[in-house]
Amino acid sequence: MNFPRLLSAVVLLVSTLPLFATETGPVYVVPLQGEVSSSQFLFLRRALKEAERNHASGFVIDMQTYGGSVKAAIDNMDALLQTTLPTFTYINNKAISAGALIALATQKIYMAPTGVIGAAAPVGSVGEDLGKTMADKTISTVSAFARGAAQKAGHNPALADSFIRQDAQLKIGDTVIDGPDSLLTLNAAEATRSFDGKNLLAEGIAATLPDMLHMAGLTASVHHVDPTGFELLATYLTLLSPLLLFGGILGAVVEIKTPGFGLPGISSIICFTLFFTGSYVAGLAGWEAAVVFLIGLGLIVSEVFVHPGTILPGFVGLLLLIGALVWAMVDHYPGQPLVPSSAMLVRPLANLVIAVLFACVAIYLLARHLPGTPLYRRLVLAASAPSGGLLQTGHLQTGLALGATGIAHTMLRPSGKAEIDGLLVDVVSEGDFVDAGATLRVIAVEGTRIVVMEEAPEIITPHGTAQRHGLKFGRTPSRRRRSG
């Protein structure tokens, strides 16, 4: 027996088995409902990989969308063009804008009786027209990609051009399908119109999804794929960006105004973590934005606690914070420069401004109305202990009398926290740094601003008289110096 020849025959037989295998896998049906987004693309890509692993006999997109992100649409198209599975789109009943582009990347298109497809011209993040230069670059890029996708999937590339370019003209033989003065949008009857024995775009009209599967000859078992909870969470988090920013900013400000670390700080961390997590999962930004945010936060903390008064670290830190928050919400279109345009910044800046305004209003209302509530009185009692926390307001602070004494709860650089008359309050020293635990005396109350000075310890002299060591005892600001 010639063993090498036998081994070669076995290898050849095994390698040719797939050529004789029949597609017996299930038909995968994936919904594309609502906005085309980066999180939706992650869901479609996961479903596509699962269908490939299970040797699906067909991959069907059940589509009903008014469009969405151009970048996400191109990502969807690229994934569909790379798969070896038969791909189908059932337009039930809208495939507008980005949805039309995705449908062109599938091999067969079917439509509901009321279905429409088209109008895929790129616009700004809030629906506004792009500037001429940006429009020319974006439309050129998207049109080229869509024409290539349509041609690879077996559709007329001129259709893609007419969907995207308002000045494009579509003509088949002597019949003008679309003039140069409007974007092309087709209903079901128009999309299935036959020219020279070939339908313009859609293969047929099906009243329901089961009818569409029957028309396409997809007789295997149907497997419906739905988004996971994490994928849905990413979608909701991106929609709730302004609310998460509001909670993060409000919690951070309240935490700064209270001694120790408590619930406001924890809430702020949770809100900002969810904000950046949603942007990351949705594909709007990587973790780089979160890293920049943490660097900015570190600079601000160092300005407050390590080297106060230098201004520059805090200013740079604030710019980094704002930049990171905006960066995490920018939807970067393909072919656009790295620096976002004004149109791309409209929605992120609007979200940030809304969050900041609502946080300012909430902080004002807390400072004005919280002291009169039972909750505030319970907080006052809880804050009387050194470990307690309290958001101090002018209503409480102005009740302190000149000459009242207390203990520095934190180091004063020159501002910080002090326990005076059993309450934790915000104070500022008279220009000097004061260590935590030092004895303080109130020397001025100017509205909500409490000025204190360190009081030197009392020492008993050999003659039995009490003296104060240090020049600080008895010193008052020059504008309040009294005679006698």
C-alpha positions in Angstrom: 0.0 0.0 0.0 1.3 3.4 -0.9 0.7 5.3 2.4 1.6 8.9 1.2 -0.8 8.5 -1.8 -3.6 7.3 0.5 -3.0 10.2 2.9 -3.2 12.7 0.0 -6.5 11.2 -1.1 -8.0 11.5 2.4 -6.9 15.1 2.6 -8.3 15.9 -0.8 -11.7 14.3 0.1 -11.9 16.2 3.4 -11.1 19.5 1.7 -13.8 19.0 -1.0 -16.6 18.0 1.4 -17.8 21.7 1.9 -18.4 21.9 -1.9 -21.0 19.2 -1.6 -22.5 20.3 1.7 -25.9 21.9 1.6 -26.9 24.9 3.7 -29.0 23.5 6.5 -28.5 26.2 9.1 -31.3 28.4 10.4 -32.4 31.7 8.9 -31.2 34.5 11.1 -33.6 37.5 11.4 -32.1 40.6 13.0 -34.2 43.7 13.7 -33.0 47.2 12.8 -35.6 49.3 14.4 -35.1 53.0 15.3 -31.9 54.9 15.0 -28.8 53.6 13.1 -26.1 54.1 15.7 -22.7 52.7 16.8 -24.4 50.5 19.5 -26.8 49.2 16.9 -23.8 48.3 14.7 -22.2 46.3 17.5 -25.4 44.3 17.9 -25.6 43.6 14.1 -21.9 42.6 14.0 -22.4 40.2 16.9 -25.5 38.6 15.3 -23.6 38.3 12.0 -20.7 36.5 13.6 -23.1 34.1 15.4 -24.9 33.4 12.1 -21.6 32.6 10.4 -20.6 30.2 13.2 -23.9 28.4 12.9 -23.7 28.2 9.1 -27.0 30.2 8.7 -28.8 29.7 5.4 -29.7 33.3 5.3 -29.2 36.6 7.2 -32.2 38.9 7.1 -32.5 42.4 8.3 -36.0 43.4 9.4 -35.7 47.1 8.8 -37.7 50.1 10.0 -35.6 53.2 10.4 -35.5 56.9 9.5 -31.6 56.7 9.5 -28.9 57.8 11.9 -25.1 58.0 12.0 -23.3 57.9 8.7 -20.3 56.3 10.3 -22.5 53.6 11.8 -24.1 53.0 8.4 -20.8 52.5 6.7 -19.7 50.2 9.5 -22.9 48.1 9.0 -22.3 48.1 5.2 -18.7 47.0 5.5 -19.6 44.1 7.8 -22.4 42.9 5.5 -20.1 43.0 2.4 -17.5 40.9 4.1 -19.7 38.0 5.1 -20.1 34.9 3.0 -23.7 34.4 4.0 -26.7 35.2 1.7 -27.9 38.6 2.9 -31.5 40.1 2.7 -33.3 43.2 3.8 -37.0 43.3 4.4 -38.1 47.0 4.5 -40.9 47.0 6.9 -41.7 49.8 6.1 -39.0 52.5 6.1 -35.4 52.5 5.0 -34.6 56.2 5.0 -31.1 57.8 4.9 -28.6 55.5 6.6 -31.1 52.7 6.4 -31.2 52.9 2.6 -27.4 52.6 2.5 -27.4 49.5 4.7 -30.1 47.9 2.5 -27.9 48.5 -0.6 -25.2 46.4 1.0 -27.4 43.3 1.1 -27.9 41.0 -1.9 -31.7 40.9 -2.0 -34.2 43.6 -1.0 -37.9 43.0 -0.3 -40.4 45.6 0.7 -43.7 45.9 2.5 -46.6 47.3 0.4 -46.2 50.7 2.2 -42.4 50.5 2.2 -40.1 53.4 1.1 -36.4 53.6 0.6 -34.0 56.5 -0.2 -33.2 60.1 0.7 -29.7 59.3 2.0 -27.9 62.6 1.8 -25.6 63.2 4.8 -26.6 66.0 7.1 -25.3 67.5 10.4 -25.8 65.9 13.8 -29.1 67.8 14.4 -30.4 67.5 10.9 -28.9 70.8 9.5 -27.3 71.1 6.1 -23.5 70.8 6.0 -21.3 73.7 4.8 -20.4 73.5 1.2 -16.8 72.3 1.7 -17.8 69.7 4.3 -20.8 68.6 2.3 -18.7 68.1 -0.8 -16.1 66.0 1.1 -18.7 64.0 3.0 -21.0 63.3 0.1 -18.2 62.4 -2.2 -16.8 59.9 0.4 -20.2 58.3 1.2 -21.3 58.2 -2.4 -18.2 56.4 -3.5 -18.6 53.8 -0.7 -22.3 53.4 -1.4 -21.7 52.9 -5.2 -19.1 50.3 -4.5 -21.3 48.5 -2.0 -24.3 48.5 -4.3 -22.3 47.1 -7.2 -20.7 44.4 -5.1 -24.2 43.4 -3.8 -25.6 43.2 -7.3 -27.6 46.5 -7.4 -27.4 49.4 -9.8 -24.7 51.8 -8.4 -26.4 54.8 -10.0 -29.3 54.2 -7.6 -26.9 54.8 -4.6 -25.7 58.0 -6.2 -29.3 59.3 -6.7 -30.1 58.4 -3.1 -27.2 60.6 -1.9 -26.6 63.4 -4.5 -29.4 65.9 -5.1 -27.9 66.8 -8.5 -27.6 63.2 -9.7 -29.8 62.0 -12.5 -31.0 58.4 -12.9 -32.1 57.3 -16.3 -32.7 53.8 -17.6 -33.1 53.6 -21.4 -35.5 56.5 -22.3 -37.1 56.5 -18.8 -36.0 59.2 -16.3 -36.3 57.7 -12.9 -34.9 60.7 -11.0 -34.2 64.2 -12.1 -31.2 66.4 -11.1 -33.3 68.5 -8.7 -34.2 66.1 -5.9 -33.1 63.2 -3.9 -34.4 59.8 -5.0 -36.9 58.0 -2.8 -38.7 54.9 -4.1 -41.9 53.3 -2.9 -42.6 49.6 -3.1 -44.2 49.8 -6.6 -41.5 51.9 -8.0 -38.7 49.8 -6.5 -40.1 46.6 -8.1 -40.7 48.1 -11.5 -39.1 46.0 -14.2 -36.7 47.3 -16.8 -35.5 44.8 -19.5 -36.5 41.9 -17.3 -34.8 43.1 -14.2 -36.4 44.9 -11.2 -35.2 48.4 -10.5 -34.1 47.5 -6.9 -36.5 45.3 -4.9 -37.1 41.6 -5.7 -40.7 41.7 -4.6 -43.5 43.0 -2.3 -44.3 41.0 0.8 -47.1 41.8 3.3 -45.3 40.2 6.2 -41.9 38.8 7.2 -43.0 35.2 6.8 -44.3 36.0 3.3 -40.9 37.6 2.5 -39.0 34.5 3.7 -41.3 32.3 1.5 -40.7 34.5 -1.5 -37.0 34.4 -1.0 -37.0 30.6 -0.7 -35.7 30.6 2.9 -37.4 27.5 4.2 -35.2 26.6 7.1 -36.1 27.3 10.8 -36.1 31.0 11.7 -33.9 32.2 14.5 -34.7 35.8 15.8 -31.8 37.7 17.4 -32.5 40.5 19.8 -30.1 43.0 21.4 -28.7 42.0 24.8 -29.3 44.1 27.9 -25.8 45.5 27.7 -26.3 46.6 24.1 -29.6 48.2 24.9 -28.0 49.9 27.9 -25.4 51.5 25.7 -28.1 52.9 23.5 -30.0 54.3 26.5 -26.9 55.7 28.1 -26.0 57.7 24.9 -29.6 59.1 24.9 -29.3 60.0 28.6 -26.0 61.8 28.3 -27.3 65.2 29.4 -28.9 63.7 32.5 -25.7 61.8 33.4 -23.7 64.9 33.0 -26.1 66.8 35.2 -25.9 64.2 38.0 -22.1 64.1 37.7 -21.6 67.8 37.9 -24.2 68.3 40.7 -22.7 65.5 42.8 -19.1 66.8 42.3 -20.0 70.3 43.4 -22.0 69.2 46.5 -19.1 66.8 47.4 -16.6 69.7 47.2 -18.8 71.8 49.5 -19.1 69.0 52.2 -16.3 67.6 54.4 -15.2 64.0 54.1 -16.5 61.8 51.2 -20.1 60.7 51.0 -23.1 60.0 48.8 -22.7 63.0 46.5 -19.2 62.0 45.5 -20.3 58.4 45.0 -23.2 59.5 42.8 -20.9 61.8 40.8 -18.5 58.9 40.1 -21.3 56.6 39.1 -22.8 59.2 36.7 -19.5 60.0 35.0 -18.6 56.3 34.8 -21.9 55.5 33.1 -21.5 58.5 30.8 -18.1 57.3 29.5 -19.1 53.7 29.4 -22.1 54.5 27.2 -19.9 56.5 24.8 -17.3 53.7 24.7 -19.8 50.8 24.1 -21.7 53.0 21.5 -18.4 53.5 19.7 -18.5 57.3 19.9 -15.1 57.4 21.8 -12.5 55.2 23.3 -11.2 55.1 26.9 -8.9 58.0 25.9 -11.6 60.5 26.7 -12.0 59.1 30.2 -8.2 59.2 30.7 -8.1 62.9 29.7 -11.0 63.5 32.1 -9.1 61.9 35.0 -6.0 64.0 34.2 -8.1 67.2 34.2 -9.7 66.2 37.5 -6.3 65.5 39.0 -5.0 68.9 38.0 -8.0 70.6 39.6 -7.6 68.6 42.8 -3.9 69.5 43.0 -4.9 73.2 42.5 -7.3 73.0 45.4 -5.3 70.9 47.9 -1.6 70.9 46.9 -0.7 74.3 45.5 -3.7 76.6 45.8 -3.6 80.1 44.2 -1.4 79.1 41.2 -4.4 79.1 38.9 -2.7 77.5 35.9 -3.2 73.8 36.9 -6.9 74.4 37.7 -7.4 76.3 34.4 -5.7 73.6 32.4 -7.6 70.9 34.3 -11.0 72.6 33.6 -10.2 72.8 29.9 -9.3 69.1 29.9 -12.5 68.2 31.7 -14.7 70.1 29.2 -12.7 68.8 26.2 -13.1 65.2 27.4 -16.8 65.5 28.0 -17.4 67.0 24.5 -15.0 64.5 22.9 -17.0 61.6 24.3 -20.1 62.8 22.6 -18.7 63.8 19.1 -19.9 61.5 16.3 -16.9 61.6 13.8 -18.0 61.1 10.2 -15.7 59.2 7.8 -13.5 61.4 5.6 -13.7 64.3 8.0 -10.6 65.9 9.6 -9.5 65.0 13.1 -10.6 68.4 14.5 -14.4 68.3 14.7 -16.4 70.9 12.7 -18.9 73.3 14.3 -21.8 71.1 13.0 -20.3 68.1 14.8 -20.0 70.0 18.0 -23.6 71.3 18.1 -25.2 68.3 19.9 -22.3 67.7 22.4 -22.1 71.3 23.4 -25.8 71.6 23.7 -25.8 68.5 26.0 -23.0 70.0 28.1 -24.7 73.5 28.4 -28.0 71.9 29.3 -26.4 69.8 32.0 -24.4 72.8 33.5 -27.5 75.1 33.5 -29.6 72.5 35.3 -26.8 71.8 37.8 -26.5 75.5 38.6 -30.3 75.8 39.1 -30.3 72.7 41.3 -27.4 74.0 43.4 -29.1 77.4 43.9 -32.4 75.7 44.9 -30.6 73.5 47.4 -28.7 76.5 49.0 -31.9 78.5 49.2 -34.6 76.0 50.3 -32.8 73.1 51.9 -32.2 74.8 55.3 -35.9 75.0 55.9 -36.6 71.3 55.5 -36.6 68.5 58.1 -34.0 66.7 56.0 -31.6 69.7 56.5 -32.1 69.6 60.3 -31.2 65.9 60.4 -28.1 66.7 58.3 -27.1 69.5 60.8 -27.4 67.0 63.6 -25.4 64.4 61.7 -22.7 67.0 60.8 -22.1 68.1 64.3 -19.7 65.1 64.7 -16.2 65.6 63.2 -16.8 62.8 60.7 -20.2 64.2 59.5 -20.9 66.0 56.3 -22.9 69.2 55.6 -23.6 71.5 52.7 -23.2 74.8 54.4 -25.2 77.9 53.3 -25.2 81.5 54.1 -28.3 81.1 56.3 -26.2 79.0 58.8 -22.9 80.7 58.4 -24.0 84.2 59.1 -25.2 83.1 62.5 -21.7 82.8 63.8 -20.5 85.5 66.1 -17.3 87.4 66.0 -14.8 86.0 68.4 -16.3 82.5 68.2 -13.6 79.8 68.5 -13.2 76.4 66.9 -10.9 73.8 65.5 -9.5 73.5 61.9 -11.2 70.3 60.5 -9.0 70.3 57.4 -5.8 72.2 56.5 -6.6 75.8 55.4 -4.8 76.6 52.2 -6.1 79.3 52.9 -9.7 78.0 52.6 -11.0 74.8 54.2 -13.3 73.4 56.8 -13.5 74.2 60.5 -15.7 73.0 63.4 -17.0 76.2 65.1 -19.7 76.1 67.8 -20.3 72.5 67.0 -20.9 73.0 63.3 -18.7 72.3 60.3 -18.4 75.4 58.1 -16.4 76.7 55.2 -13.8 79.2 56.3 -10.8 81.1 55.0 -7.7 82.0 57.0 -6.2 85.5 57.0 -3.7 84.7 54.2 -1.8 82.0 56.1 -1.8 78.3 55.8 -3.2 76.6 58.9 -2.7 73.0 59.9 -5.6 70.7 60.7 -6.4 70.7 64.4 -5.2 74.2 65.1 -7.3 76.5 67.3 -9.2 79.2 65.3 -11.0 82.4 66.1 -13.6 84.1 63.9 -12.4 87.6 63.1 -14.8 88.6 60.3 -18.1 87.4 58.8 -18.8 88.9 55.3 -22.1 87.4 54.1 -21.3 83.7 53.6 -17.5 84.3 53.9 -16.1 83.5 57.3 -12.5 84.8 58.0 -10.6 83.1 60.8 -7.1 83.3 62.3 -5.0 80.8 64.1 -5.0 81.4 67.8 -1.7 80.8 69.6 -1.8 78.4 72.5 -2.1 79.8 76.1 1.0 79.2 78.3 1.3 79.8 82.1 4.4 81.9 82.9 6.5 81.4 86.0 4.7 84.4 87.5 1.4 82.6 87.1 0.0 84.9 84.4 -1.4 83.6 81.1 0.3 84.7 77.9 -0.3 84.0 74.3 2.7 83.0 72.2 3.0 84.3 68.7 2.1 87.5 67.0 -1.2 86.2 65.7 -3.2 86.6 68.9 -5.3 89.8 68.9 -4.5 90.6 65.2 -7.4 91.8 63.1 -7.6 92.9 59.5 -6.4 96.4 59.1 -9.8 97.6 57.8 -11.4 96.4 61.0 -8.7 97.5 63.5 -10.3 99.1 66.5 -8.7 101.7 68.9 -8.3 101.0 72.6 
